[in-house]
Amino acid sequence: MPRATRVVTAAERKNAQGHAPVADTLILPHAQRQAQKGFLFGVKGTCVELDFAEPVRLRTDDALVLDDGGLIEVVAEPEPLVEVRAADLPSLARLAWHLGDRHVPVQVFERKLRLKRDPAIEAMLASLGAKATVLEAPFEPEGGAYEAAAGGHHHDDHGHDHHHDHSHGHDHGHVHTEACGHHDHHGHDDHGHDHDHHHGHSHDHKHG
């Protein structure tokens, strides 16, 4: 089966001379874009073994480099989020400080913040005067000091919404801990449900 041992970031792909063929695409929520070992199934059914020396953090337009030279493209899947705004920038900075103090992953834009849904956190933000809007969108939070310590080298989209329009009549990429040969990806008969996915739903499936 194809094996991935390296990640090419979106910036590296953009600056590279020539482009290796893209064999498949993974559409993954934030939780599944942080991995080191395991197996991924792309939208075309390709099973890829992850075999990284250390945990990686994947973002939209990054690509897994296969041992045969091909690429598996990564796309962030939309998931339930809350978007927070404040009366002015100092107030927004105050909100960001409180979120950071609670170690809440946050995606930073020019005049707003995005984070995963959490009733307790949302109540805290409301008490601080924040204006919150519920939405579904790709979530790509700041890496933080832990990523720098681990050697992470990803770009951050400051102030830019970055969406990809992918047809959702197919299976999304799923993370599995067992070998590909032990799992019937296309049928999913052993789980008692099908995977006819549509826009705006989070599909965080983990097996094993």
ROLUM-211946 format. One line per field, with one value per residue: z negated, y negated, x negated of N, C-alpha, C in turn; residue number from 1. Coordinates in pm, 1 decimal, always signed. Example, Ala and Ser with C-alpha at 12.3 -4.5 7.8 and 13.67 -1.06 7.14 Angstrom:
<drenmis>
n_c3 = c(-780.0, -708.0)
n_c2 = c(+569.0, +225.0)
n_c1 = c(-1319.0, -1285.0)
ca_c3 = c(-780.0, -714.0)
ca_c2 = c(+450.0, +106.0)
ca_c1 = c(-1230.0, -1367.0)
c_c3 = c(-780.0, -787.0)
c_c2 = c(+330.0, -3.0)
c_c1 = c(-1320.0, -1290.0)
seq = c(1, 2)
</drenmis>
This chain:
<drenmis>
n_c3 = c(+0.0, +49.3, -117.1, -343.7, -440.7, -466.5, -463.8, -242.8, -258.7, -190.7, -103.7, -17.3, +192.1, +363.9, +438.9, +563.6, +840.7, +1107.4, +1069.6, +876.1, +945.5, +814.4, +626.6, +470.2, +244.8, -85.4, -308.1, -599.9, -945.7, -1203.7, -1426.7, -1311.0, -1155.9, -1283.7, -1335.3, -1353.7, -1320.0, -1147.1, -937.0, -644.9, -453.8, -137.6, +64.4, +299.1, +223.6, +178.3, -24.7, -262.0, -433.0, -727.3, -831.7, -1000.2, -1141.5, -1360.7, -1526.4, -1301.3, -1177.4, -984.8, -718.6, -506.1, -163.3, -208.4, -143.0, -147.0, -94.2, +102.1, +105.6, +365.2, +497.2, +559.2, +463.7, +187.0, +144.2, -105.2, -263.4, -470.5, -654.4, -683.2, -1003.6, -1311.6, -1449.0, -1650.5, -1589.8, -1699.0, -1782.8, -1882.7, -2041.5, -1982.4, -1886.8, -2120.1, -2299.2, -2164.7, -2180.4, -2452.6, -2479.5, -2337.2, -2506.7, -2735.6, -2625.5, -2549.0, -2802.2, -2893.8, -2735.2, -2490.0, -2160.5, -1893.3, -1599.4, -1434.2, -1300.5, -1126.3, -1257.4, -1417.4, -1594.0, -1580.1, -1712.4, -1841.4, -1913.8, -2243.3, -2521.2, -2782.4, -2740.2, -2554.2, -2711.3, -2891.3, -2716.9, -2634.7, -2874.8, -2882.2, -2699.1, -2431.7, -2089.0, -1945.1, -1676.8, -1535.4, -1316.6, -1034.7, -928.5, -783.8, -1025.4, -1132.4, -1356.3, -1543.3, -1572.2, -1808.5, -2089.0, -2135.4, -1887.7, -1756.7, -1913.1, -1843.7, -1595.0, -1396.4, -1086.4, -960.4, -760.8, -860.8, -823.7, -848.8, -895.5, -663.6, -497.4, -396.9, -173.7, -21.5, +251.8, +263.9, +411.0, +237.3, +259.6, +200.6, +13.0, -278.9, -389.2, -628.7, -952.3, -1055.5, -1279.6, -1227.7, -982.0, -629.3, -484.1, -659.9, -673.2, -536.2, -341.0, -141.4, -163.3, -439.1, -589.8, -840.0, -1019.7, -1010.3, -885.6, -616.8, -421.6, -288.6, -237.8, -305.5, -250.0, -516.4, -741.4, -1015.9, -1013.6, -1198.9, -1217.7, -1392.2, -1422.4, -1576.9)
n_c2 = c(+118.6, -236.5, -453.5, -718.0, -935.6, -1190.2, -1540.9, -1789.4, -2129.4, -2371.7, -2613.6, -2530.2, -2363.9, -2549.6, -2699.6, -2516.6, -2374.3, -2241.8, -1978.5, -1703.4, -1421.1, -1425.3, -1182.8, -1133.9, -1275.2, -1396.2, -1474.3, -1621.3, -1673.6, -1903.7, -1753.8, -1517.5, -1594.2, -1592.3, -1385.1, -1085.9, -809.7, -557.1, -492.8, -625.7, -695.6, -807.0, -1022.8, -887.3, -632.1, -543.8, -388.3, -494.7, -457.2, -611.7, -713.5, -879.8, -1038.3, -1197.4, -1355.5, -1524.4, -1826.2, -1894.5, -2107.4, -2278.3, -2229.6, -2130.9, -1842.5, -1489.2, -1305.3, -1033.2, -706.3, -632.7, -863.8, -1006.0, -1230.1, -1300.2, -1503.2, -1743.1, -1859.0, -2080.4, -1990.1, -2131.6, -2218.6, -2234.6, -2556.0, -2852.1, -3192.6, -3480.6, -3819.8, -4155.6, -4479.7, -4651.6, -4653.1, -4633.5, -4511.6, -4271.5, -4162.9, -4120.6, -3916.5, -3717.5, -3682.3, -3567.6, -3327.2, -3210.6, -3180.8, -2972.8, -2773.8, -2728.7, -2626.2, -2853.6, -3020.0, -3291.2, -3592.2, -3908.7, -4082.3, -3914.5, -3603.5, -3247.0, -2942.1, -2605.9, -2471.1, -2510.7, -2505.2, -2608.9, -2773.3, -2949.9, -3074.9, -3208.6, -3389.4, -3540.2, -3666.8, -3844.3, -4027.1, -3957.0, -3912.1, -3649.4, -3414.6, -3129.5, -2885.9, -2678.4, -2578.3, -2533.6, -2456.1, -2597.1, -2641.9, -2856.4, -2751.4, -2755.4, -2739.1, -2474.7, -2353.0, -2480.5, -2391.8, -2128.5, -2137.8, -2224.3, -2374.9, -2534.4, -2749.1, -3026.8, -3137.1, -3442.2, -3640.0, -3560.5, -3396.2, -3063.0, -2855.6, -2546.8, -2422.0, -2131.5, -1847.3, -1673.2, -1410.6, -1184.3, -949.1, -1067.3, -1127.1, -900.4, -822.4, -541.7, -287.8, -29.2, +196.7, +137.6, +355.0, +485.5, +367.9, +291.0, +46.6, -69.7, +48.1, +42.4, +223.0, +335.3, +143.3, +71.7, -150.6, -386.2, -612.1, -854.7, -1151.6, -1498.1, -1856.6, -2054.1, -1889.5, -1731.5, -1469.4, -1278.6, -1006.2, -739.2, -440.6, -132.8)
n_c1 = c(-84.6, -39.1, -271.0, -320.9, -571.7, -649.5, -565.4, -456.4, -429.4, -168.1, -279.4, -531.5, -457.7, -347.4, -567.4, -727.4, -903.3, -739.5, -494.6, -408.3, -195.2, +138.0, +275.7, +499.0, +747.0, +772.1, +1024.8, +1051.7, +1143.2, +1028.1, +927.0, +839.8, +634.2, +397.8, +151.9, -54.1, -109.1, +78.6, +368.4, +508.2, +799.1, +871.0, +1086.4, +1127.4, +1098.6, +840.8, +604.2, +379.1, +79.1, -32.4, -345.6, -520.8, -811.4, -769.0, -485.4, -262.6, -112.1, +148.0, +258.4, +496.5, +433.4, +179.5, -27.4, -58.9, -349.8, -401.3, -560.3, -598.8, -631.9, -402.5, -130.5, +88.1, +348.8, +446.7, +738.7, +915.3, +1194.0, +1523.0, +1656.6, +1851.4, +1840.5, +1776.5, +1793.0, +1634.0, +1672.7, +1579.3, +1632.0, +1421.6, +1070.3, +896.3, +1076.9, +1121.3, +866.4, +857.6, +1047.5, +912.1, +694.6, +814.8, +907.4, +665.6, +552.8, +698.9, +617.1, +745.0, +781.9, +752.0, +853.1, +723.3, +837.3, +850.3, +1035.1, +1181.4, +1239.7, +1218.8, +1341.8, +1384.9, +1712.0, +1825.4, +2009.1, +1950.0, +1726.8, +1835.4, +2028.9, +1863.8, +1736.9, +1957.6, +2017.8, +1814.1, +1881.6, +1871.2, +1970.5, +2123.1, +2134.9, +2275.0, +2144.0, +2048.9, +1738.1, +1406.8, +1155.3, +866.4, +658.3, +425.6, +82.9, -77.7, -311.4, -381.3, -386.2, -597.2, -805.8, -804.7, -898.8, -729.4, -627.0, -435.6, -224.4, -18.2, +311.5, +371.5, +638.8, +767.6, +1023.0, +1029.1, +1135.7, +1237.2, +1410.3, +1551.9, +1699.1, +1952.2, +2050.2, +1923.1, +1716.9, +1548.5, +1209.9, +1088.0, +953.6, +777.5, +666.5, +600.3, +460.0, +501.4, +596.8, +759.7, +999.3, +1308.7, +1344.2, +1510.9, +1764.5, +1834.6, +1975.4, +1946.7, +2014.8, +2274.4, +2390.9, +2420.2, +2213.2, +2299.5, +2213.1, +2274.6, +2266.8, +2136.8, +2131.1, +1971.4, +1744.2, +1603.2, +1454.1, +1326.3, +1152.0, +1077.2)
ca_c3 = c(+0.0, +46.9, -250.9, -350.3, -545.4, -461.6, -428.6, -170.7, -295.5, -79.6, -53.9, +56.3, +318.4, +450.1, +487.9, +626.8, +986.7, +1149.3, +971.4, +878.6, +961.2, +693.4, +639.2, +398.7, +155.5, -219.2, -364.2, -740.3, -1047.6, -1273.0, -1513.7, -1231.5, -1083.0, -1371.7, -1339.8, -1332.2, -1264.0, -1121.0, -798.8, -596.4, -331.8, -61.3, +122.4, +406.1, +165.4, +160.6, -162.4, -278.0, -566.3, -781.9, -900.7, -1022.9, -1252.0, -1473.7, -1489.3, -1206.7, -1183.1, -844.6, -684.3, -369.1, -53.0, -233.3, -73.3, -193.8, +12.3, +100.7, +137.2, +510.5, +551.4, +574.2, +354.5, +137.1, +104.1, -230.1, -269.1, -600.2, -643.5, -767.4, -1127.9, -1391.8, -1515.4, -1691.5, -1549.3, -1804.9, -1754.5, -1996.7, -2005.8, -1927.5, -1889.5, -2257.7, -2356.3, -2100.2, -2240.0, -2586.6, -2459.2, -2297.4, -2625.4, -2819.9, -2557.7, -2561.8, -2942.1, -2911.7, -2635.5, -2388.1, -2023.9, -1832.0, -1467.4, -1444.7, -1183.3, -1152.1, -1355.2, -1474.6, -1636.4, -1564.2, -1799.3, -1840.0, -2003.1, -2381.8, -2594.4, -2894.7, -2685.1, -2492.0, -2820.1, -2941.3, -2618.4, -2641.2, -2996.2, -2855.8, -2600.2, -2295.0, -2001.0, -1888.2, -1567.2, -1510.4, -1174.4, -1000.3, -841.9, -816.5, -1145.7, -1126.3, -1464.2, -1559.4, -1614.4, -1947.5, -2121.1, -2129.4, -1749.7, -1728.3, -1982.4, -1772.5, -1462.1, -1297.7, -999.1, -875.0, -744.2, -927.1, -740.6, -930.8, -835.5, -533.1, -489.5, -295.3, -153.8, +101.0, +289.7, +306.9, +419.3, +119.5, +282.9, +186.1, -121.2, -323.5, -444.0, -766.9, -1016.0, -1113.1, -1340.9, -1175.0, -844.8, -529.9, -440.6, -759.6, -682.0, -411.4, -337.7, -51.7, -207.7, -578.2, -638.6, -979.6, -1106.6, -1006.9, -828.6, -498.9, -433.1, -182.7, -309.9, -244.4, -296.9, -646.5, -850.7, -1060.6, -1006.4, -1269.1, -1240.3, -1431.9, -1442.5, -1636.1)
ca_c2 = c(+0.0, -359.8, -494.0, -858.8, -961.5, -1331.7, -1634.7, -1911.2, -2232.2, -2443.8, -2712.3, -2458.0, -2318.8, -2666.6, -2747.2, -2408.1, -2367.5, -2118.5, -1927.1, -1559.4, -1392.2, -1408.5, -1054.2, -1131.7, -1389.5, -1369.8, -1583.2, -1583.9, -1776.2, -1943.1, -1648.0, -1412.9, -1649.4, -1585.0, -1241.6, -1037.4, -675.2, -517.2, -470.2, -722.3, -661.8, -925.8, -1026.8, -788.3, -500.0, -510.8, -368.8, -542.2, -436.7, -723.0, -664.4, -996.7, -1027.6, -1268.2, -1401.8, -1635.0, -1904.3, -1916.4, -2217.0, -2277.1, -2239.6, -2048.8, -1714.3, -1377.3, -1254.3, -887.2, -645.0, -619.9, -997.7, -1071.5, -1315.5, -1295.3, -1640.1, -1758.2, -1967.4, -2089.6, -1971.2, -2220.9, -2162.0, -2334.7, -2653.3, -2977.3, -3307.8, -3580.4, -3956.9, -4245.7, -4617.4, -4714.1, -4562.4, -4601.8, -4415.1, -4143.2, -4113.6, -4071.6, -3785.3, -3624.4, -3651.9, -3473.4, -3197.5, -3155.9, -3142.8, -2844.0, -2682.9, -2698.6, -2649.9, -2966.6, -3067.6, -3436.5, -3674.0, -4049.1, -4142.4, -3810.2, -3479.3, -3127.6, -2831.2, -2498.5, -2491.1, -2468.7, -2588.1, -2679.2, -2880.8, -3047.8, -3152.2, -3297.2, -3495.3, -3627.3, -3748.4, -3946.0, -4119.7, -3912.2, -3881.9, -3519.3, -3361.1, -2987.5, -2857.3, -2562.0, -2621.0, -2466.8, -2510.2, -2588.0, -2731.0, -2887.8, -2634.7, -2765.2, -2708.7, -2331.1, -2314.8, -2529.9, -2303.9, -2000.9, -2157.4, -2253.9, -2483.6, -2565.1, -2884.6, -3058.6, -3226.0, -3553.4, -3729.8, -3514.8, -3275.6, -2979.3, -2745.9, -2468.2, -2370.3, -1992.5, -1774.6, -1589.4, -1289.6, -1073.4, -927.1, -1153.5, -1052.9, -858.0, -772.3, -408.1, -239.2, +102.4, +197.6, +118.7, +482.4, +538.7, +280.9, +274.4, -97.4, -111.5, +92.6, +9.0, +310.7, +370.1, +33.8, +59.9, -275.5, -425.8, -740.1, -948.8, -1275.1, -1621.3, -1977.0, -2110.9, -1792.1, -1684.7, -1323.5, -1241.7, -862.9, -672.4, -297.0, -59.7)
ca_c1 = c(+0.0, -118.2, -313.9, -360.6, -669.9, -687.0, -459.2, -493.3, -333.1, -106.4, -374.9, -635.6, -398.4, -327.8, -696.7, -802.2, -907.6, -673.7, -400.7, -386.2, -53.0, +218.5, +342.5, +626.1, +767.5, +823.4, +1104.0, +1042.7, +1161.5, +905.8, +875.3, +776.9, +520.3, +281.8, +129.6, -190.7, -95.4, +216.0, +407.8, +605.9, +870.5, +906.7, +1220.6, +1133.4, +1080.4, +699.7, +560.2, +242.5, +20.3, -110.4, -464.4, -604.2, -905.9, -707.6, -351.5, -253.8, +11.1, +180.4, +347.5, +547.7, +337.4, +61.9, -17.4, -140.1, -435.4, -400.4, -689.0, -613.3, -646.6, -273.6, -85.4, +224.6, +379.4, +521.2, +836.9, +981.5, +1338.7, +1602.4, +1706.7, +1924.0, +1754.7, +1837.2, +1713.3, +1647.6, +1632.2, +1586.0, +1661.4, +1301.9, +955.5, +854.8, +1171.4, +1095.3, +742.3, +893.8, +1109.8, +806.1, +614.3, +890.0, +907.4, +531.1, +532.7, +767.6, +557.4, +844.9, +732.5, +822.0, +812.5, +721.4, +859.4, +818.3, +1126.0, +1266.4, +1176.7, +1301.3, +1306.3, +1483.3, +1825.3, +1808.9, +2104.6, +1888.2, +1643.1, +1924.0, +2089.9, +1760.2, +1718.5, +2075.1, +2006.1, +1713.2, +1934.5, +1846.0, +2081.9, +2089.6, +2216.0, +2250.1, +2127.2, +1967.6, +1628.1, +1280.7, +1092.5, +720.7, +614.7, +284.7, +7.2, -119.9, -450.2, -407.1, -418.2, -731.6, -899.4, -806.6, -955.2, -626.3, -668.0, -321.5, -176.9, +107.0, +391.9, +416.8, +735.8, +814.9, +1103.3, +966.6, +1229.4, +1229.8, +1541.0, +1539.0, +1824.9, +1966.4, +2127.4, +1830.9, +1665.3, +1440.3, +1097.6, +1105.4, +833.0, +792.0, +543.9, +567.5, +411.3, +607.0, +650.8, +850.6, +1116.2, +1381.7, +1372.4, +1617.9, +1895.4, +1858.0, +2080.9, +1927.9, +2055.3, +2418.1, +2439.5, +2346.0, +2145.5, +2334.6, +2189.3, +2321.8, +2199.6, +2164.4, +2135.7, +1841.1, +1739.8, +1480.9, +1465.7, +1203.2, +1175.1, +966.5)
c_c3 = c(+0.0, -97.4, -245.4, -467.8, -553.2, -419.0, -352.5, -203.7, -172.0, -19.0, +28.6, +190.3, +416.2, +513.9, +563.4, +778.6, +1030.8, +1037.7, +987.1, +889.3, +825.9, +709.9, +575.7, +308.1, +23.4, -266.4, -511.5, -833.4, -1121.7, -1353.7, -1436.7, -1149.9, -1170.6, -1396.9, -1322.4, -1266.1, -1239.3, -973.0, -762.0, -468.5, -262.3, -1.5, +237.2, +355.3, +146.1, +12.4, -172.0, -420.3, -606.2, -860.5, -919.5, -1144.4, -1378.2, -1431.0, -1395.0, -1224.2, -1040.4, -827.0, -539.2, -268.7, -85.0, -156.7, -139.9, -74.8, -0.8, +140.2, +286.5, +578.3, +570.6, +451.1, +316.4, +80.8, -21.6, -221.4, -406.6, -581.6, -731.3, -891.2, -1212.2, -1469.9, -1568.4, -1654.1, -1645.5, -1758.0, -1880.8, -1947.2, -1940.9, -1941.8, -2030.1, -2324.1, -2296.2, -2156.1, -2379.2, -2577.5, -2425.8, -2418.0, -2713.0, -2756.8, -2568.6, -2703.6, -2972.8, -2809.1, -2530.8, -2249.8, -1953.9, -1693.5, -1465.5, -1308.0, -1221.6, -1260.9, -1417.2, -1511.7, -1609.4, -1655.1, -1792.3, -1941.4, -2141.1, -2466.5, -2707.9, -2845.7, -2623.3, -2597.5, -2877.1, -2846.8, -2620.4, -2762.4, -2979.5, -2744.9, -2456.3, -2219.4, -1923.4, -1779.7, -1544.5, -1359.3, -1157.0, -897.8, -874.2, -937.0, -1139.4, -1229.1, -1462.6, -1613.4, -1760.3, -1967.8, -2107.7, -1989.0, -1712.7, -1792.1, -1910.9, -1630.4, -1355.5, -1214.8, -904.0, -868.3, -825.7, -842.0, -826.1, -850.7, -701.1, -549.5, -373.4, -276.3, -22.7, +128.1, +346.3, +311.4, +303.7, +144.0, +260.7, +40.8, -152.5, -373.9, -589.3, -821.3, -1080.1, -1173.6, -1290.5, -1030.2, -747.4, -491.0, -537.0, -768.1, -544.6, -402.1, -256.5, -104.4, -346.0, -637.6, -787.0, -1072.5, -1099.7, -957.3, -707.1, -519.7, -311.2, -244.6, -231.0, -307.1, -441.3, -759.6, -885.7, -1068.2, -1067.7, -1309.1, -1277.8, -1465.6, -1505.5, -1784.0)
c_c2 = c(-124.4, -400.5, -637.9, -879.3, -1108.6, -1415.8, -1751.8, -2015.7, -2301.1, -2544.7, -2645.7, -2408.9, -2434.0, -2711.4, -2641.0, -2417.8, -2234.6, -2066.3, -1775.7, -1533.8, -1373.9, -1283.2, -1053.5, -1254.6, -1341.7, -1492.9, -1550.7, -1700.2, -1801.0, -1828.6, -1540.4, -1464.3, -1662.8, -1437.9, -1209.7, -899.8, -645.6, -498.1, -567.3, -671.1, -790.1, -916.1, -927.7, -645.9, -458.2, -498.1, -404.4, -515.2, -561.0, -666.9, -779.1, -977.2, -1094.9, -1317.5, -1521.5, -1703.3, -1949.6, -2030.3, -2202.9, -2308.2, -2179.2, -1917.7, -1611.0, -1326.3, -1102.3, -831.5, -623.2, -756.8, -1073.2, -1152.8, -1284.4, -1433.2, -1641.7, -1878.5, -1963.8, -2080.7, -2072.6, -2148.3, -2272.0, -2424.6, -2768.4, -3089.1, -3423.0, -3715.5, -4040.7, -4388.3, -4686.4, -4616.2, -4535.2, -4499.7, -4276.8, -4080.5, -4057.1, -3934.4, -3680.9, -3585.0, -3549.6, -3334.4, -3131.8, -3109.0, -3008.2, -2740.7, -2637.4, -2724.2, -2755.8, -2994.6, -3218.8, -3501.1, -3821.0, -4110.2, -4040.2, -3688.7, -3364.7, -3017.8, -2725.6, -2526.5, -2433.1, -2558.3, -2668.8, -2797.2, -2989.6, -3135.6, -3252.0, -3415.8, -3593.3, -3718.9, -3859.9, -4042.3, -4079.8, -3890.7, -3755.9, -3478.3, -3215.9, -2965.2, -2724.3, -2605.1, -2536.9, -2534.8, -2487.3, -2684.4, -2758.4, -2766.1, -2638.6, -2720.5, -2560.8, -2288.7, -2360.1, -2439.5, -2171.1, -2015.2, -2184.8, -2374.7, -2523.1, -2712.7, -2902.4, -3159.6, -3337.7, -3640.4, -3685.5, -3390.3, -3193.4, -2855.3, -2674.6, -2410.9, -2230.9, -1928.7, -1677.2, -1473.2, -1165.8, -1058.0, -1028.1, -1066.7, -1020.6, -804.6, -637.9, -366.7, -101.6, +92.4, +191.3, +249.5, +542.3, +459.8, +266.1, +129.4, -131.3, -70.9, +44.6, +98.0, +338.2, +258.1, +6.7, -73.5, -311.1, -564.8, -827.7, -1087.3, -1395.7, -1739.1, -2005.8, -2012.3, -1747.5, -1534.2, -1274.1, -1096.1, -804.2, -527.3, -233.4, -82.7)
c_c1 = c(-88.7, -150.4, -363.1, -455.2, -707.8, -567.1, -519.7, -387.2, -277.7, -203.0, -484.3, -582.5, -384.7, -458.1, -776.8, -796.0, -847.2, -584.8, -388.7, -235.8, +16.3, +302.9, +480.6, +631.7, +824.4, +899.2, +1123.6, +1073.8, +1030.9, +844.7, +800.7, +659.5, +396.3, +253.6, -19.2, -189.0, +52.0, +240.8, +518.4, +670.4, +913.0, +1044.7, +1237.5, +1111.7, +936.6, +667.4, +412.1, +195.6, -58.2, -227.1, -562.7, -694.1, -852.3, -570.4, -356.6, -119.0, +42.0, +278.7, +393.4, +436.9, +200.9, +79.3, -107.7, -219.8, -443.3, -536.2, -708.5, -624.9, -516.6, -237.2, +58.7, +255.2, +466.7, +613.9, +903.0, +1132.6, +1413.6, +1654.7, +1771.6, +1827.8, +1839.6, +1740.6, +1740.4, +1594.9, +1646.5, +1606.4, +1543.1, +1185.9, +903.9, +947.0, +1151.5, +967.5, +767.7, +959.0, +1003.6, +720.9, +684.4, +894.3, +770.8, +502.4, +596.7, +721.3, +659.1, +784.3, +817.2, +764.7, +830.0, +741.5, +837.0, +906.0, +1221.2, +1182.3, +1273.3, +1249.6, +1415.4, +1593.7, +1796.6, +1899.1, +2042.0, +1804.1, +1729.7, +1992.5, +1989.7, +1739.5, +1836.3, +2068.2, +1904.1, +1756.9, +1912.7, +1976.2, +2046.7, +2188.3, +2176.7, +2241.4, +2054.2, +1864.1, +1506.0, +1215.4, +942.0, +661.7, +465.3, +210.2, -34.1, -262.7, -481.5, -446.6, -558.7, -836.1, -914.0, -859.9, -852.9, -665.1, -555.5, -292.9, -50.8, +181.2, +448.6, +512.6, +788.8, +900.6, +1050.9, +1052.4, +1202.2, +1367.4, +1523.9, +1676.6, +1834.1, +2061.0, +2042.4, +1788.7, +1557.1, +1325.7, +1121.7, +973.6, +863.1, +658.6, +505.4, +524.7, +528.0, +673.6, +750.5, +979.5, +1179.1, +1426.5, +1497.0, +1754.5, +1930.7, +1966.2, +2069.1, +1971.8, +2205.8, +2471.1, +2356.8, +2289.5, +2173.7, +2329.5, +2237.1, +2250.1, +2237.9, +2172.0, +1994.8, +1843.3, +1610.0, +1490.2, +1331.5, +1236.5, +1053.7, +958.0)
seq = c(1, 2, 3, 4, 5, 6, 7, 8, 9, 10, 11, 12, 13, 14, 15, 16, 17, 18, 19, 20, 21, 22, 23, 24, 25, 26, 27, 28, 29, 30, 31, 32, 33, 34, 35, 36, 37, 38, 39, 40, 41, 42, 43, 44, 45, 46, 47, 48, 49, 50, 51, 52, 53, 54, 55, 56, 57, 58, 59, 60, 61, 62, 63, 64, 65, 66, 67, 68, 69, 70, 71, 72, 73, 74, 75, 76, 77, 78, 79, 80, 81, 82, 83, 84, 85, 86, 87, 88, 89, 90, 91, 92, 93, 94, 95, 96, 97, 98, 99, 100, 101, 102, 103, 104, 105, 106, 107, 108, 109, 110, 111, 112, 113, 114, 115, 116, 117, 118, 119, 120, 121, 122, 123, 124, 125, 126, 127, 128, 129, 130, 131, 132, 133, 134, 135, 136, 137, 138, 139, 140, 141, 142, 143, 144, 145, 146, 147, 148, 149, 150, 151, 152, 153, 154, 155, 156, 157, 158, 159, 160, 161, 162, 163, 164, 165, 166, 167, 168, 169, 170, 171, 172, 173, 174, 175, 176, 177, 178, 179, 180, 181, 182, 183, 184, 185, 186, 187, 188, 189, 190, 191, 192, 193, 194, 195, 196, 197, 198, 199, 200, 201, 202, 203, 204, 205, 206, 207, 208)
</drenmis>
